Amino acid sequence: MYRLKSGVEIGRDPVIRLHVHALRIARLLHHANYPVLLTSRKGGVVPVPFKAVKFDWYDPSTFEGVFATDPSIDRIYLLSPGGSVNVFSPMKPFIDLAVQRGVEWFVLLSGSMLDSGQQASGKVHEYLLSLKVDYAVIRPSWFFENFLTIHLGTIRKQNTIMSASGDGRIGFISADDIADLVVSALSDEKSHNTDHILLGPELLTYDDVADIFTEVLGRKITHTRVSVEELKKRYISFGLPEDFSVMLSSLDGENDKGGGEEETFMSVKKVSGKRALRSFVEANRNSWLS
């Protein structure tokens, strides 16, 4: 659904803004012989053989530079600016400019619980539909990689994972599975013109997740159930804006209210990832050793 850390876009020269899975996507596209343009707020050095251009959602003066660097861009991967609920306002002007420059194919990263027209990237989803352009909206569940960021400290130091999800079952997903689907949506001969709800191969409660960590780490890891309000305060303590913290904690709490993603798991729009959480925990075991 969300990874609480860093930034991507793409075009046929796909445009990519540096994010957790940006280089995964860029490398996959490069290996398939697609040129890739990376973007970042500083426009700094990127790994060979990629090139990058300065880009900032909150600085419209950087938008033209994308197309000046490569006028042939015709497909763009949109990742909303992190830490904000009102992502539509900064994203709309760039999308409009891209359309003016001849781009008619967009892929948007959203979230499994955000339908078109809802808050945050749901508003961008709705706008893409109104433009009648080719599109795909990738709507992943909660990232495996969150266990290396927001949950890292409590697992290492307190042997616990905190959530407001109660007994809700969640289709945790790997960033690699997300990257695979994004690449497909960008490079397939025909546009998908739909939204894909991307879940992992299994539905797990946080109690189940804690059991996996217990078995892999060789010490008892528990699931600490907190209220939505408590979780909101925790996110704020990380330095996240209050409105963004409210949204994230509320979405987490929705898993408890509705029992999780069982209904979504049966959706015709659902795409299943290949990678299991246990394999991810095993591969990153040393990260959680205290």
C-alpha positions as CSV (number, residue, x, y, z in Angstrom):
1,M,0.0,0.0,0.0
2,Y,2.7,2.4,1.1
3,R,6.3,2.2,1.8
4,L,7.2,4.9,4.3
5,K,10.4,6.0,2.9
6,S,11.8,7.9,0.0
7,G,11.0,8.4,-4.5
8,V,9.7,7.5,-9.4
9,E,8.4,8.5,-12.8
10,I,9.0,7.0,-16.3
11,G,8.6,7.6,-20.0
12,R,9.6,5.5,-23.1
13,D,12.4,7.1,-22.4
14,P,10.7,6.1,-19.2
15,V,11.1,9.0,-16.6
16,I,11.9,7.7,-13.1
17,R,12.1,9.7,-9.9
18,L,14.4,8.0,-7.4
19,H,12.4,5.9,-5.0
20,V,12.8,2.6,-3.2
21,H,12.1,0.6,-6.3
22,A,13.2,3.1,-8.9
23,L,16.5,1.4,-9.8
24,R,14.7,-2.0,-9.8
25,I,12.4,-0.7,-12.5
26,A,15.1,1.1,-14.4
27,R,17.3,-1.9,-14.5
28,L,14.5,-4.2,-15.7
29,L,13.7,-1.7,-18.5
30,H,17.3,-1.3,-19.4
31,H,17.8,-5.1,-19.7
32,A,14.7,-5.1,-22.0
33,N,16.5,-2.4,-24.1
34,Y,14.2,0.5,-23.1
35,P,16.0,3.8,-22.5
36,V,15.3,5.3,-19.1
37,L,15.5,8.8,-17.7
38,L,15.8,9.1,-13.9
39,T,14.7,12.2,-12.0
40,S,15.5,13.4,-8.5
41,R,15.1,16.7,-6.6
42,K,18.9,17.2,-6.8
43,G,19.5,15.7,-10.2
44,G,22.6,14.1,-8.8
45,V,24.8,11.2,-9.9
46,V,23.0,8.0,-10.8
47,P,24.5,4.5,-11.5
48,V,25.8,3.8,-15.0
49,P,24.3,3.5,-17.6
50,F,21.4,5.8,-16.5
51,K,21.0,9.5,-16.9
52,A,19.1,11.8,-14.6
53,V,17.5,15.2,-14.6
54,K,16.5,17.5,-11.7
55,F,12.8,17.3,-10.9
56,D,10.7,18.4,-7.9
57,W,6.9,18.1,-7.7
58,Y,6.8,21.3,-5.7
59,D,9.0,23.3,-8.2
60,P,7.2,23.6,-11.5
61,S,10.2,25.3,-13.0
62,T,11.9,21.8,-13.1
63,F,9.1,20.2,-15.2
64,E,10.3,21.5,-18.6
65,G,13.7,20.1,-18.0
66,V,12.4,16.6,-18.3
67,F,11.3,17.1,-21.8
68,A,14.2,19.3,-22.7
69,T,16.5,16.5,-21.7
70,D,14.6,14.0,-23.8
71,P,11.8,15.2,-26.1
72,S,11.0,11.6,-27.1
73,I,9.5,10.6,-23.8
74,D,6.0,9.1,-24.4
75,R,5.4,7.0,-21.3
76,I,5.6,8.2,-17.7
77,Y,5.5,6.4,-14.4
78,L,4.0,8.7,-11.7
79,L,4.9,8.3,-8.1
80,S,3.2,10.9,-5.8
81,P,5.3,13.1,-3.6
82,G,5.9,11.4,-0.2
83,G,4.5,12.5,3.1
84,S,1.5,14.4,1.7
85,V,-2.2,13.7,1.3
86,N,-2.8,16.6,-1.2
87,V,-0.7,15.1,-4.0
88,F,-3.1,16.1,-6.8
89,S,-2.3,19.8,-6.6
90,P,1.5,19.4,-7.4
91,M,1.0,16.5,-9.8
92,K,-1.7,17.9,-12.1
93,P,0.4,20.7,-13.7
94,F,3.1,18.1,-14.6
95,I,0.6,15.7,-16.0
96,D,-1.0,18.5,-18.1
97,L,2.4,19.5,-19.4
98,A,3.3,16.0,-20.3
99,V,0.0,15.7,-22.3
100,Q,0.9,18.9,-24.0
101,R,4.3,17.4,-24.9
102,G,2.6,14.4,-26.5
103,V,2.6,11.9,-23.7
104,E,-0.5,9.7,-23.8
105,W,0.5,6.8,-21.6
106,F,0.8,7.0,-17.8
107,V,1.4,4.4,-15.1
108,L,0.5,5.6,-11.6
109,L,1.5,4.0,-8.3
110,S,-1.4,4.2,-5.8
111,G,-2.6,1.8,-3.0
112,S,-4.8,-1.2,-2.6
113,M,-7.3,0.6,-0.5
114,L,-7.5,3.8,-2.5
115,D,-10.2,3.7,-5.2
116,S,-10.4,6.3,-8.0
117,G,-11.6,9.6,-6.6
118,Q,-10.6,8.9,-3.0
119,Q,-7.9,10.8,-1.2
120,A,-4.2,11.2,-2.1
121,S,-3.3,9.2,-5.3
122,G,-7.0,8.3,-5.7
123,K,-7.5,11.9,-7.0
124,V,-4.8,11.5,-9.6
125,H,-6.3,8.1,-10.6
126,E,-9.6,9.9,-11.2
127,Y,-7.9,12.7,-13.2
128,L,-6.1,10.3,-15.5
129,L,-9.5,8.6,-16.3
130,S,-10.9,12.1,-17.2
131,L,-8.1,12.7,-19.6
132,K,-8.9,9.6,-21.7
133,V,-5.3,8.8,-22.0
134,D,-3.8,5.3,-21.9
135,Y,-3.1,4.3,-18.3
136,A,-2.5,1.7,-15.7
137,V,-2.9,2.3,-11.9
138,I,-0.8,-0.1,-9.8
139,R,-2.4,-0.5,-6.3
140,P,-0.1,-2.6,-4.1
141,S,-0.8,-3.7,-0.5
142,W,1.6,-2.8,2.3
143,F,5.3,-3.3,1.3
144,F,7.5,-6.0,2.8
145,E,10.1,-3.3,3.0
146,N,8.2,-1.5,5.7
147,F,9.6,-4.1,8.1
148,L,13.1,-2.6,7.3
149,T,11.9,1.0,8.1
150,I,9.0,1.8,10.3
151,H,9.0,-1.6,12.1
152,L,12.8,-2.0,12.3
153,G,13.4,-0.3,15.6
154,T,10.6,-2.1,17.5
155,I,11.6,-5.5,16.1
156,R,15.2,-5.0,17.0
157,K,14.9,-3.3,20.4
158,Q,11.4,-4.3,21.7
159,N,10.8,-7.7,19.9
160,T,7.4,-6.5,18.7
161,I,5.5,-5.1,15.7
162,M,2.9,-2.4,16.3
163,S,-0.2,-2.1,14.2
164,A,-3.8,-1.0,14.3
165,S,-4.9,-3.8,12.0
166,G,-6.1,-6.2,14.7
167,D,-6.9,-9.5,13.2
168,G,-7.2,-8.1,9.7
169,R,-5.5,-10.2,7.0
170,I,-3.2,-8.4,4.6
171,G,-1.6,-9.3,1.3
172,F,1.9,-7.9,2.0
173,I,3.8,-7.4,-1.2
174,S,7.4,-7.3,-2.3
175,A,8.8,-4.1,-4.0
176,D,10.2,-6.5,-6.6
177,D,6.7,-7.8,-7.5
178,I,5.6,-4.2,-7.8
179,A,8.5,-3.4,-10.1
180,D,7.7,-6.4,-12.3
181,L,4.1,-5.2,-12.8
182,V,5.2,-1.6,-13.4
183,V,7.6,-2.7,-16.1
184,S,4.8,-4.7,-17.7
185,A,2.4,-1.8,-17.6
186,L,5.0,0.5,-19.2
187,S,6.4,-1.8,-21.9
188,D,3.5,-4.0,-23.0
189,E,2.4,-3.4,-26.6
190,K,-1.1,-2.4,-25.5
191,S,-1.9,-0.2,-22.5
192,H,-3.6,-2.0,-19.6
193,N,-6.2,0.8,-19.2
194,T,-7.3,-0.5,-15.8
195,D,-6.2,-0.5,-12.2
196,H,-4.4,-3.6,-10.8
197,I,-4.8,-4.4,-7.1
198,L,-1.4,-6.1,-6.3
199,L,-1.3,-8.4,-3.3
200,G,1.2,-11.0,-2.1
201,P,0.6,-14.7,-2.6
202,E,-0.8,-15.1,0.9
203,L,-3.0,-13.2,3.4
204,L,-1.4,-12.7,6.8
205,T,-2.5,-11.1,10.1
206,Y,0.2,-9.3,12.0
207,D,0.1,-12.2,14.5
208,D,1.1,-14.4,11.5
209,V,3.8,-12.0,10.6
210,A,5.1,-12.0,14.2
211,D,5.2,-15.8,14.1
212,I,7.3,-15.8,10.9
213,F,9.8,-13.4,12.5
214,T,9.9,-15.5,15.6
215,E,10.8,-18.6,13.6
216,V,13.4,-16.9,11.4
217,L,15.1,-14.8,14.1
218,G,15.0,-17.5,16.7
219,R,13.5,-15.2,19.4
220,K,10.0,-14.4,20.3
221,I,8.5,-11.5,18.3
222,T,5.0,-10.3,19.2
223,H,2.3,-8.2,17.7
224,T,1.3,-5.2,19.8
225,R,-2.2,-4.0,19.0
226,V,-2.5,-0.2,19.2
227,S,-5.4,2.1,18.4
228,V,-5.6,4.2,15.3
229,E,-4.9,7.3,17.4
230,E,-1.8,5.7,19.0
231,L,-0.5,4.8,15.6
232,K,-1.1,8.3,14.3
233,K,1.0,9.7,17.1
234,R,3.7,7.2,16.4
235,Y,3.9,8.3,12.7
236,I,4.0,11.9,13.8
237,S,6.9,11.1,16.1
238,F,8.7,9.9,13.0
239,G,8.4,13.4,11.5
240,L,5.5,12.7,9.2
241,P,2.9,15.5,8.7
242,E,-0.2,15.1,10.8
243,D,-2.6,14.8,7.8
244,F,-0.5,12.1,6.2
245,S,-0.2,10.3,9.6
246,V,-4.0,10.4,10.0
247,M,-4.4,8.9,6.5
248,L,-1.9,6.1,7.1
249,S,-3.1,5.1,10.5
250,S,-6.8,5.2,9.3
251,L,-5.9,2.9,6.4
252,D,-4.2,0.6,8.8
253,G,-7.2,0.6,11.1
254,E,-9.5,-0.3,8.1
255,N,-7.9,-3.7,8.0
256,D,-9.3,-4.4,11.5
257,K,-12.8,-3.0,10.7
258,G,-13.3,-5.0,7.5
259,G,-11.2,-8.1,8.4
260,G,-8.4,-7.1,6.0
261,E,-8.0,-7.7,2.3
262,E,-10.0,-11.0,1.9
263,E,-12.6,-9.3,-0.4
264,T,-9.8,-7.6,-2.4
265,F,-8.0,-11.0,-2.6
266,M,-11.0,-12.3,-4.6
267,S,-11.3,-9.2,-6.8
268,V,-11.1,-9.6,-10.6
269,K,-8.6,-6.7,-10.6
270,K,-6.3,-8.5,-8.2
271,V,-2.8,-9.5,-9.4
272,S,-0.8,-11.9,-7.2
273,G,2.8,-11.3,-6.4
274,K,5.2,-14.3,-6.5
275,R,7.4,-13.6,-3.5
276,A,6.5,-14.8,0.0
277,L,7.2,-12.7,3.2
278,R,9.1,-15.5,4.8
279,S,11.7,-15.5,2.1
280,F,12.1,-11.8,2.5
281,V,12.6,-12.1,6.2
282,E,15.1,-14.9,5.7
283,A,17.0,-12.9,3.2
284,N,17.2,-9.8,5.5
285,R,17.5,-11.7,8.8
286,N,20.6,-9.8,9.9
287,S,18.8,-6.5,9.7
288,W,16.6,-7.3,12.7
289,L,19.3,-8.9,14.9
290,S,19.6,-6.8,18.1
